[in-house]
Amino acid sequence: MLTSDNDQNWVSRIIEWRERHISDKQFVLILSFLVGVFTALAACLLKFLVEWIKEFLTENFDSTGANWLYLVYPVAGILLASLFVRWIVRDDISHGVTKILYAISRKQSRIKRHNMWSSIIASGITIGFGGSVGAEAPIVLTGSAIGSNLGSLFRMDHKTLMLLVGCGAAGAVSGIFKAPIAGLVFTLEVLMIDLTMASLLPLLISSVTAAIVSYILTGTQAMFPFHLDDPFAIERIPYAIGLGVFCGLVAFYFTRAMNWIENIFRSYSKPYAKFILGGCMLSILIYLFPPLYGEGYDTITLLLNGSDIHDWETVMNNSWFYGYEQLLAVYLFLIILFKVFASSATNGGGGCGGIFAPSLFLGCIAGFVFSYLCNRFEVGGIYVPEKNFALMGMAGLMSGVMHAPLTGVFLIAELTGGYQLFLPLMIVSVCAYLTIIVFEPHSIYSMRLAKKGELLTHHKDKAVLTLMNVESVIETDFLIVRPDMDLGDVVMKVVSQSNRNVFPVVDASEQLRGVVVLNSIRKVLFRQELYHRYQVGQFMEDPAAKIINTDSMESVMRKFDTTRSWYLPVVDEDNRYIGFVSKSKALNTYRQVMVDLSEE
């Protein structure tokens, strides 16, 4: 997106005035406040859009039987969203949190401008029409894009941009959930923004500001009203541990199944093929299990506030299971199994949405089913309150799927006002997290980037190496030699004109054949009688290792340590020569990035 000369002059004048009158630290606080305001407005707009479309489409549904329109609306939603993305946005806007992590580690925290609005429209259409995903990840991407572009507008440095991206994410979570603490903790746990004195205050300002704006626009009541009828008792701790393990296993199933299904969609190159597969899968599942329609927040509210089977069985309204209260546990268990298919089909078919809401939805049902079956079969002879465990299950599954136990605890406490269950929330969250990391070391957001070595973590060394890339340390001033050159040509035309002691051997097709090391041929350099007797192909050596231009810097440094070399050649995936990386330059760059990252 280009700006006119007048716009650039206007911005330049503001920047000059700001630099004269406002310090950098003060200006970051001002920007964090603005980010909080704008992200909260975006969150409220998205929630309004989703609710308005949903109410318009479903207000006249018959609750006593199946509704055939469940077969139509979700398909129409992902079709409209996919057309919007394909023809108007013309960019991939799925996997919002993963895109933020990638922008932080690989794009110097710069996020495209269209992400400030495109996810709101696409996800609003998708979810309003029944797509089985959540609005939170899209709004987190929107908030981070607002922070990134606001910082870029005022020409802030890379480190400040990273902080403003975190402020946008914190404000988005805080604004859409009215959960300022959860917004802050989410940024620290999931986006892995380091907690320093320089970053804490801006993150808090964005979170609190976003929450206040949401309070003003939508009221101060909790998102999911919850009343504690049965205070937590010590004898229920084993049940809480059991629920945590169960939630961890469900989170593991959800993570692996979603990746498996997404790979199936990825194998289709034609958009219409993805749409047909995703649309059919989604509409059939929603037709059979109406709670899969949209975010599923109505089901959460029902399970958190119901008191007996007559309340809970209404979750089967609009379905073929209506009136069969004895099948409630079976019905909910099937929803646990098929929710991941519905969510994956929504995004795979062309829709736009995240997994925040599916995690809360599945966690609530998992906690309810766990406690319902414990009471039904009198496990241990102790009553396990269904609504309490439904609440705790939400924290457990979110902790497992996102690998963020603190986010799970604080988010659920703030969403429901269930602060009196803080201890069991912590138990369930920790147990769920400890269970899933046995099988899956990375969250559903970070696993794709972790496999490529592109994930920024709290580990300082790895974070610095992640922020570096091979292109930034490649040196291309090495003189090349050909395999058929004789020793005389090497001495007279190459060695005499170079200040290097290593030379790449490259053939006519630019393939790297080997290297010539000056020290290895030093004994024959001045024996002119040998100049025309030896060719490069006879005295060149294989390099100790090759660096592929797509390698991560962690892999590059590992090759240096393994080979004990000071220079390694860089080639592309077809073995075409590009240049060399010197260990000294890599270490100097590492030190500079470490200094920049550590400054407060």
N, C-alpha and C positions, 0 to 999 in steps of 0.2 A: 504494500500500500504506500503510495507516494504522497508526500506533502508538498504543498505549493511553497514558493519562495516567501510569500507573506507569512504563512504559518511557521516556516522555519525561522524567520526573523523575529516573529512574536515569541516563539519558544526561547530563542537565543537571548532576547532581552530579559525574559523572566529568569533564565538561568544565571545571567550576569548579575542581576539584582539580588538573586538568592545567595550567590557566592559572596557578595559584599556584605550582606546583612544577616544571613542565617548560617550557622555552622552545619557541617555535615551531619553530626549526631542529632542536632535539633531537627534538621530537615527529614531525616529518616523517621523520626517519631511522627512528624506531620504526615508523611506518606503512609505510614502504617495506619494512622487514623482514617485517612481517605480510603485506603484499601478495605478497612473494616466496614465503612459506610457502603461502598459500592458493592462489595460481595454480599452483604446482607440484603441489599435491594435486589440483587440478582437472584438470591436464594428465594426471597419472598415471591418474586415474579414467577419463578419456575414452579413453586408449590401452587400458586394460584392457577397457572396454566394447566397443570396436571389435574387438579381438583375440578376445574371448570369443565374440561373435556370429559372427564369421567362421569360427572353428574349429568351432563347433557346427554351422554350416550346410554346410561344404565338406570336412570331414575324410574323408568316404567317397567323394569324387569319383574317377572313373576317369581316369587321366592319358593313356590311349592314344586317346581319342576325345572328341567333343563331348558335353557334358552339357546336357540339356534344362532342368535346373533353373536354368541361367544365364538362361533366359528369364523365370523366375518371381521369383527372389529380389530383383533390383534393383527390379522393379515393386512388389513387396510393401514394400520398404524406403521408397521415396519416398511410397507411399500412407500408411504408418503415420506417417512424419515429417510429411507434409502435414496429416493429421488431427490430430496432436498440436499443430502450430503453429496450425491454424485453430480448434480447439475448446478448447484449454487455454491456450496462450500468447496467442492472439488479437492477434498483432502480427507485423510483418515482421522476421525475424531473419537474412535473407540479406545478402550483401555486408558481412561483419563489419568489415573494415578500413575500408571506405568509411564505414560508420556511425560508427566512431571518429573519423575525420577530420571528419565532419559535426558530431559532438558537440563537438569541440574548437573548430571555427570558428563554430558557430551556436547551440549549446546550453550554452555556458559549461562544457563538459566534463562535463555531467551525462548519465549513461547509465541507462536504466531498470533497476530491480532484477531483473526476471526474466531479464535477460541474464547474470546470474551463474550461472544453471543451465539455462536453456532451450536454449542452443546445445549444451551437452554432451549432452543427451538426444536432441535432433533430429539432430545430426551423428553421434552414436554409432549410432543406428538406420540412418541413411542409408548410412554407410560400411560398417558391419558387414554389411548386406544386399547390398553390392556397388556402391553409388553411386560413380561415378568422380570423386570429389573428395577433398579433404584435410581433416584435422581441425585443422590449424594456425590458419587464419583464425578458425574458431569459438572456439578456445581463446584466441586473442588478444583477441577481443571479450569473452569471459568474464573474462579477466584485467583488461582495462581497466575493465569494469563493476565488478569487485571493488574496484579502486583508486578509481574514482569514488564508489561508494557508501560505502566506508569513510571517505573524506574528507568526504563529505556528512554522514555520521553524526556526525562531530566538528566539523561546521560550519566547515570550512576554506574559505579564500577561493578565488576563481576561478583564480588563478595556481597555487596549491598543488594544486587539483583537476586542472588540466592536467598537472602533474608526476606526480601519482599515477596518472592514466590512462596516461601513458608508462611508469611503473614496472610497471603491470599488464601492458602489452604486452611489455615487456622480460622480465619474469618468465615470461610464458607461452611465449615463444619459447625462452628459456633452459631452462625446465622440460621442455618436450615434446621438444626436440632435444638436451638436455644441452650447450648451447652458450651460455655466458654472454656471451662477447664479441659473438657474433652478435645476441643479445638486445638488448644496448646499442646496437649499430650500427643494427639494424633500427628502433629507436625514433627515432634521430636522422635516418636517411635517409628512411624511409617515412612515419612520423608527423610528421616535421619538428619535433620538439621541440628547441628551441635548446639547444646545449651550453654551459652556463655552470658556474661553480664551484658554484653553488647547486643545479644539477640533476644534475651528474655523480655525486656521491656517492650520492644516493638511487637513481638508476638502477643503479649498480654493486651496491649492497646488494641490491636486488630480484633482479637477474640472478644474482648469486653465490648468494644464499640459495635461489632456485628450483633452480639446478643441484645444489646440495648435497642438497636434499630429494629430487630425482630420483635422485641417486647412491645415497642411503640406501635408497630404495624399489625401485629397478630395477637397481642395480649400476653400476659405473663404465665398463663397456665402451662403445665408440663405437656409435652407432646403426647404422651400416653398416660392418662390419669391412672393412678394406682393407690389403693388403700390397703395398708398392712393389717390383715385380720389375725394372723398367727405369727407372733414374733419368733425369731429364729432361736432354736434351742440347741444346746450342746450335743444332745443325742442324735441330731440330724447331720452332724459333720460327716460321718461315713457316706451318707446319701449324697452330700454335696461333692465329695471326692469322686463318687461313682458317676455323678452327673458330669463332672469335669472331664473324666476319661471318655464318657460317651460322646460329649460334645467335641472332644479332640478327634475321635474316630469319624464322626460325621463331617467335621471340617476337612479331614484328610480325604474322605470320599468325595466331598464337594470339590476340593482343589484338583484332585487327579481326574475326576470325571469331566470337569469343565475343560481342562487342558486337552483331554482325549477328544471331546466333542468339537472343540475349536479346531483341532487339527483336521478333523473330518471336513469341516466347512472350508478350511484353508486349502484342502486338496482340490476344491472346485474353483476353476479360474473364471467361470462365467457368473456375473452377478445374478442373472435370472435363475440359474440353477441353485445358488445359495438361497435366494428368496423363496423358491418353491419348496425346498427342503425345510427351511426354517419356518415358513408360514404354515405349512401342513402340520409340522410337529407341534408348534405353539398353539394353533387353534384347537387341535384335537385334545391336547392336554388341558387347556383352559375349559373346554366344553365338558370334559369329564371331572375336572377339579377346579371349580370357579374361584377358590381362594388363591389360585395362581395368577388371577387377573391383577395386573398392576403391581404396586409395591407390596400389597398384602397387609397394610397397616390396620385395616378393619379387623382382620383375623387376630392380630396381636392385641388390639384393644379388647376384643371379645374374650380371649383366653386370660387376659390379665384381670378382667373385672367380673367374669362369670363365677358363680358360686356352686353350681351343681350341674348334673347331666342335662337338665332341661335348658340351661343357658348355653352350655358347650355344644349341644347338638345342632344349634342354629348355624354352626360353621358349615354344615352340609346343605344349607339352603341353596336353591338354584341348581342342584345336581341330582343325579339318579339315586344318590344315597339318602335323599331326603326322607326322614321318618324312620330310619333304621339306626336308632341310637346305639344299639349293641355293636355296631360296626365302627364306632367313632375312632377307636385306637387304630384299627386297620386303615381307615380312611386317612388319618393323619400320618401314619407311617408311609403310606403310598405317596403322600405329598412330599415327605422328606426325600424319598427316592427320586421323584420326578421333577422336583423344583430345579435342580441343576440342568436338566434337559430343557426346561422351559426358558431359563435364563440364557443358556447358551444359544438356543434357537432364536431368541429375540435379537441378540447381538450378531450372531452368525448370519441371520437372514437379512440384515441390513438396518436393524434398529440401533438405538443408542441408549446405553444405560450402564449402571455400575452394580457392584455386589454388596454395597452397604445394606440396602434394604433386604435383599435375599438372605444375608447373614443374620440380620435381626429376625426376620420371618422364620427361617429355619431353626434358629436358636430357641425362639419362643415355643415352637411346636415340639422340638426335641425335648426341652425341659418339661413341657406339659405331658408328653407321652411317657417320659421316664417316670414322673411322679404318679401319673394315672395308673400305670401298670404296677408300680410298687404298692399302691393302695389296693388295687383290684386283687392282687395275689397276696396281699398282706406280708410283703417282704420285711422281715425283721420285727414285725408287729408294731411299728411306729407309724403314725399318720404323717404323710409327706404332703404339705399344702401345694396343690397344683399351681395356683397362681403365683406363689413365691418361686417355685422351681421353673415356671415358664419365664419369669423375670430373670432368674439366674442363668438360664440356658441362653438367653440373648447375649449376655456378657461372655459366656463360655465359647459360643460359636464364633462371635466376632474376634475374640482373642486368638482362637485357633486359625481362622481363615486369614486374618491380617497379621498374625504373629505380633500382636500388640495387646498384651494383657492389661496394661494400665488404661489404654484407650477403652477397652471393653468395660472395665470397672467404672470409670468416671462417666462414660457416655450413658450407660444404662442407669446409673444413679441419677444423673441430671435429666435424662429423658422421662423418667417415671416419678422422680421424687422419692425413690426407694432407698434413701440414705441409711435407714435402719437395718438394711440387709447388706451393709458394706462388707462385713467379714465373710459371709458366705459368697458374695460376689467375687471377692478376692480369691477364695479357695477354688471356686469353679474356674475362674479365669486362669489361674496359675496351673491347675491340673490339666486344663484343655491345652494350654500352650506347651507344657512339658510332654503331653501325649503326642501332639502332632510333630514336634521337632525330632522325635525319634524316627519318623518316616520322611519328613520333608523339612529341610533346613531353612528354606526361604518361603516368604509369604507368596500368596497368589499374585500380588502386585510386582514383586521383585524377582521372582524365579526366572523370568525370561531374560532380564538384564544380567542376573547373576551368572547364567550359563555363558553369556558373551563377555563376561568380565567388565560390564559397563555399569555396575551398581556401586553407588557411593554409600559408604558405611561410616559408622562412628569410629572404626579403626583408622587412626590417623595415617599410618603408612599406606594402607590400601586406598584410603580416600584420596591421598595425593596422587598415587599412581593412576587412579581412575580418572582424575581430572586432567592428567597428561594424555597425550596421544602420540603415536609413532611419527605422524607427519611433522609434528613440531620439533622433533630432534633429528630428523634426517639431514645428512650432509651430502651434497651432490657435487662437490668440487674435486672428486677423485678422477684422475685421468684413467681411461679404460685402455685395455690392450686386447688384441685379437689373438685367437689360438694359433694362427699361422704366422704371426710376427716372429722374426728371429731375434736373438739376444741383442744384436747390434741395434736394431730399431728400438727395442725397449730402452736401451741405455741412452741412445742419442736423442730420441724423440719424446720419451716419456719421463724417465728417471731424472734427466737433466733439467726438465721444466717443471718438476713437481716438488712440493715440500712435504709430501706424504711418503710413508714407507710401506704402503699396501696398495695394490692395484687390482681392480676387478677384471676378470677375463670374460669378455662378452662376445658372442658370435654374431653373425650377420642378421639373425632374427631377434637380436637383443636378449637372448637367453643367457643367464649367468652360468658359465662353465666351470669357474673356479676363481682362485685369487693368486696373485703373485706377491709374496712377502719379501721385501728388500733384504732383510737379514738372511734369508735362506739362500740367496744368490750372490751375496756380497763377495764371496771368494772368487767368483768368475767375472765380476763386473768389469775388471780392467784387463782381462786376458783377451785381447783383440783377435787372436787366432781362433777363438771359440765363437766369435760373434755370429758367424754364418753357419755354424755347425748345429746349434741348438735353436729350437722353436719354443714358443711359450707353452704349447701343449705338452712339452716334455718336462718342464720344470714347474708348472703351476700346481697348486695344492687345492684340495677340497676345503671349503671354509669350515671352521669348527662348528658352525651352526648358521642357519639362515633365519632372518626375521621376515615374516610375512607382513605386508603393510596393513593388514587388518588385525594383527596381534594386539592384545592389550599390553600396556606398559608393565604390568605385573609379570606377564609371560616373557617380555623382553628382558627384564632384570633377572628373571630366573635363568634365562639362557646365558647371560653374562656370568652369573655365579657358577653355573655348571661347567662352562667351557674355560673360565678364567681368561677370557679374551678381552681386549680393549676396543676392538673394532669388529663389528659384524655386518655383513651385507644385507640389504633390504631388497626383497623381490615382491612382485605381485603374485596372485594365486596361479598364474601361468608361468612362473619362474622368470619373468622379465625383470632385468636389473633396474633398480630405481636409485639406490644410493647406499650410504653406510650410516650406521648409528655408532657413535663413539660413547664409551661408558662414561668418560669425563663430562661430556655435554649432557648426557642423561642425568648424571648426578647433580650437575649445576642447576639444571632445570628443576629437578626434584627439590633442591634446597630452596629455590626461589618460590615455588608453589607452596611449600611448607610454610615459609615466612608469610606469604600472603594469606594463607588459610588460618594461621595462628594469630594474626594481628587482631586486636579488638578495637 
